[in-house]
Each structure stands twice: as C-alpha cells, then as structure tokens.
Amino acid sequence: MQTYDLEAEGLRGLNSALQAQTAETNQTSWEIVNPRGSHAVAVGLDAPIEVTVKGSTGYYTAGMNKQATIHVEGSAGPGVAENMMSGIVVIDGDASQYAGATGHGGTLVIKGNASSRCGISMKGIDIVVHGNVGHMSAFMAQSGNLVVCGDAGDALGDSIYEARLFVRGSVKSLGADCIEKEMRPEHIEILRDLLEKGGCDAKPEEFKRYGSARQLYNFKIDNAY
Amino acid sequence: MAVKDIKQDGPPRTVPIQSATFSNPINAEIRRAAATGIYDIRGGGAKRKVPHFDDLLFLGASMSRYPLEGYRERCDTSVTLGTRFAKKPITLDIPVTIAGMSFGALSGRAKEALGRGASEAGTSTTTGDGGMTPEERGHSKTLVYQYLPSRYGMNPDDLRKADAIEVVVGQGAKPGGGGMLLGQKISDRVADMRNLPKGIDQRSACRHPDWTGPDDLEIKILELREITAWEKPIYVKVGGTRPYYDTALAVKAGADVVVLDGMQGGTAATQDVFIEHVGLPTLACIRPAVQALQDLGVHREVQLIVSGGIRTGADVAKAMALGADAVAIGTAALIALGDNDPKWEAEYQALGTTTGAYDDWHEGRDPAGITTQDPELQMRLDPVDAGRRLRNYLKVMTLEAQTIARACGHNSLHNLEPEDLCALTMEAAAMARVPLAGTEWWPGKPGTGF
C-alpha cells in the first residue's frame, strides 16, 4: 500500500506518480489522504491499480480514467469520472453536477445522490446511482446505461440518442424525444448485471426503462422547439 | 450607366423600381422558407460586406522610417506559442496556422492534404469535432487537438499525442451556437468515431457539458494540464463577440494562447441567419483583445491568434500590426486545396450554384472532393498535389507579409505595429484604432472628444 498525503506533497506529484504506473507495476494499491476537496485528483490514470481517496474531492476526480479502480470515501465535486474510458469509480457519498459526463466506458457508482446533468453526453459509460439524480440527467446521452435507484428530476434524457435509462422511482418529467420503453427480458438481464456491479440490492423488475423516440434524429420542422 | 428612357405609349408613368429592402434575393429566400419550412443551412463564413483588412493601408517607409532590402535582409517569421505555462511550447516557422476543421466535415484525404501542406510550410494544423485520425496525426508535424463541447472521439491517448490543446468555447461563424453534421455525411467511420448511429443528424452541443463559466474553465484547464503533465500549450478559442472581456477571462482561466475568430470565419454547416447576423467582423475584434492582454500585462506572454477572413500576406501583416502573434486560415486553405475551383463549374451549375458561391458543404456532394465523405468524390482530391498547393500558398502569404514588413522597416513580422497603418474608412479607423488616411485622428481616439 502506497500512502500519499495530498495536502503535504501536492497534486502534481500525486498525478505524476499514479500516471507512471503500468500494467506490470508492483504498486497496485494506493491511498490518498487529506484530499480536502482538491480538484483533478487521480486524473488520466492508465493502469489496473486501486486508488482509495480518504475524504471528499473537488472537480473532475478520476477524469479520463482508464483501467484504474478509484474509490472516494466521501463526496465528489462536479464532473467526477468525466470522459472515463474504462475502469471503475465508486463514490461513497454524493456527486455534484455532470457526474460521468461524456464517459466512453467503465463503471461509475454513486452511493448517494447525483446532482443535475448526471451522464450528460455519455458515450458508453455505465452509471449506477443508489439515490436520486437531478434535472437534465442523460442530456444528449449517446450510449451506455444510466441506472437510478431513486428518483429523477426534470427533463430526464432530453435529446437522448441510444443510451438506456433505468429509473426505479419517479421521473419528474421527460426531456425532448425521451419516452418510456418496454422492459424486455434482455433489459432485465442488463440491469441485473449493472445492479450487481454497482453493489445495489434493488430488483430489476422494480425499474422502468426510458430511451429515445428517435424523432429528432433527422431534422423535421414539426419537431422543432 | 445611363438608363435609357423607356418608350411608352400614352402618358409618362413610373418605371418599375426594385425594393432595396425586399430585394430579389430576399424575396427568393422568403419563398424558399415558405415552401420548405426549414431555415437555410450552409457552410462558410459571413458573405455580407463588413469592414475588413482591405480598409487598411500600410504607410511604408519614408523620411522617418528606414526600409529593409527585400529578399536580402532578414525578416523573421517564426512564432512560439505556449510560453506562459506549457513545458513544451511549440515553435512554428511561419505565423499562419491551419484552423480547426473536422474529419467528417472534410474527407480524410483533405485532412491529409492539410497536414502535408502545413508541415511542409512549417506550421500547424488543427483537428475538429470528431476527434483525431491517424492520418491526420501522421501527416501533421505539429497538431493542435480541439477540446470541443461534443467531446466526439475525445480520449486521453490522443490528448497526449497532440502538440497543443485548443479548448473551443465558440467560433466566429456561430458564436453561441453548436455545430451540426447532417446525416448524409455520416459514413460508417464517422459514425463510429462519434459513437452514434450512421445516417442521423449529429449535433454538437453549443456549450461544454462539464463546465459553465470562466471559474470552471480554470479548473478544467488544470485537469487537462494534469492529464498531459503540463507539457502542452493550451489555447482557448472564442468567437468574436465581446473580445475584450472574453480575452481577459481566457487569460484568467489560464490560457497560454487565445484564438479569436471573427464572423468571416467559416463553418462546415450552420444556419445562414446565424452566420450573417451574429458576431463581430474580425477587424473589430483585434484591438479590444490586444487591449485586454496589455491591461493584464500579458501581451506577447499570452499569444493571440486571429482568424476569420485571412486571405493574403497583407491580411497577415495587418492582423499582426494590430497586435496578433499569428493568424489561422480555414476557408482560404480549402480554396488552396481546390475548393470552388472553376474547373468544376459544370457540376456546380448542376447543383444550382456556381464557382465561388458553392457553400452547401453540409450536403456532402462537393465536386472538388473536399467537404464530402462520398467514396468516389473524395478520390478527386490528390492529397499530395493539394498539399503542395497549400504549401505554396502559405509560402506566398509569408513572403507577402515579409515584403510589407521590410518596406515598413521591420526585421520581424512581430515588429509590425499599429503606427504602420492607416484606414480608408471611418468605420475601419474606429475598429482598428488607427488614423483615417491623411489625418491623425480616428473615432474614439482618447482626448479627441469623440
């Protein structure tokens, strides 16, 4: 276990050390203490290492992550796991705006609530939120899965493309071109797997599925707002 | 031209007069809108006449200035970008760069040609919406990677392969608007790079998904620097709207370079009404941006790249005299490759247009094979020949700018200054803040009461 005191040793040294790890590294387990809401913690990693952050973080935690498993034992600021490519990011607390924005792959688990625009423009990432998500979540979501075990705010899935949205609780309103869709057996299986990966004991049958009506895919004047 | 009297039978009557307000082109557009219900989409930049570099003149050497000998005496053209924070600034041989244009909007062969021409001339190219292609990286000695709101194709590996990163806030053709790539140009490869189904209209968001203002941008730039080990120069590109404040805020957010794009700057596709009615002419943008840099004490430390309607070495020299460190070209580069070439006139006619006016780049039917993904059309462009034409054009622009600089007594393009210029019109004098020709005055000059 490598322990890094972020307050004492600084951000550049931390990210430099973590980014230097490769698939062959022996330093596979890292603990970051005193994060104190720092921004850009553990960004740009590209190795199968495990990083535990002992506290809450600021903006863009685990940004553009590849391969690494990053666990924040606290809450995370805006843009956690933005543009993640692969790996796993787990937030024990809440996540602020834009969680998982534009993520291409990997899994983001938020054990608390996520604020607005969770999964905005997601491109393949899987996001599992144990609590609620705020307004405009999954805006222009292209692909991947967003699982919300609580409620969703206004305009869920506005202008959505091919991403799948699963919500167990209420949806305050659906955004443009987002509709409720049939939950077929294959979706139950996908969701069961996501819930298991996300450490959530909810039953897939309790969820509704939402996705694109595909009416905005090609411009039609009658669809304009 | 004298208007001949119309022979009339009977008493004199008024001749038909076309309305300046409801002109034939305007009326045609009203009829087109009424028939289709869709606004006009096109490529390119503003076509309306606006105050531009043509409205400025260089004064040249005289009794009070000492000229340098053309071709013989040194006149430096190189520029270094990213000296503020980046560990690895980039140095270009010439101050004319290639603006961001996407694979998707352009064919792969056109992107290759841009890379070849720019590299041979010693300058950089820039990616666009859709990400970085291996061909583009391979043929561009210096490649700037755009970080756009859509984040199509964005990944940390390509970010690290880039020589610089350009955070795009806006562009001159459509400040405040997103982009679009219509379904007819979405080939399998383009669709795959953008994680979207083939054949659908792809929208590029008008604002970034994970930051909303300059305070957020400062943290975003920190993240990008941390991911790339603080090596890469980071540009911030803005459309010309509020150049003083946008430049100041970009500096505050930590930019190494500010890219300022006026309304003549082109786009692959957007609404005509947007192109023609939103934003400022390039000429009106430069002095406020330079003023912001000077007020913050970072002029030359934070470099300024100006784009939008740059066509000649004279334009390059004028932009630099007003305080730019470099310029970027897009439309002009495409013309050098072969866009709107008269040899395709018959095909332009078949598309309902003519040479020089073809702007339906979004339709993917470009006879020149540049703004298309059609497999047959794009083969019309030979990337080696087209690259050579671009190199030649860049060299000519540089020689022209050097000729002017030497005539003004400067041994570097960067020594050009506003005092080398005068303006032909009141509007240009006010925008460029240089004297109206033959006077010592310009509108708004401090202390003049205007």
Interface residues (C-beta under 8 A of the other chain):
Chain A: L11 R12 N15 S16 Q19 H39 A40 V43 G44 D46 G58 Y59 Y60 G63 M64 K66 P78 G79 E82 N83 M85 Q97 Y98 A101 T102 H104 R117 I120 S121 K123 G124 F139 M140 Q142 S143 S159 Y161 E162 Y217 N218 F219 I221
Chain B: G37 I38 S150 R151 M154 N155 P156 L159 L182 G183 R194 N195 L196 P197 G199 I200 D201 R203 A205 P209 D210 W211 D216 I219 K220 L222 E223 E226 I227 T228 A229 W230
